[in-house]
Amino acid sequence: MIAIAVVEFLKKDLEHLIGRNITEDDYRNKITMLGCPLEKMGKQKVHYEISPNRPDMYSAEGFARAIRNFLGISKQIPSYKLKPS
């Protein structure tokens, strides 16, 4: 049996990170196509099931990045600068 994490995000935080308002249809239908079933949705919060092979989506920032790319809001690949330790 695979353990599934249920993450909780404030809608206003996600929408701020995504850069636009998300419709109820997006929350209920489109975002679930990422393989993250909607567990629960309230007025201020959403709860999604995240599989263990996607730890990048455990945070609001990672979840928002995936949504931006999936919905076509942003197709940019983030660039990170590496420094020697």
Buried (B, 14 or more C-beta within 10 A) or exposed (E): EEEEEEBEBEBEBBBEBBEEEBEEEBBEEBBBEBBBBBBEBEEEBBBBBBBEEBEEBEEBEBBBBBBBBEBEEBEEEEEEEEEEE
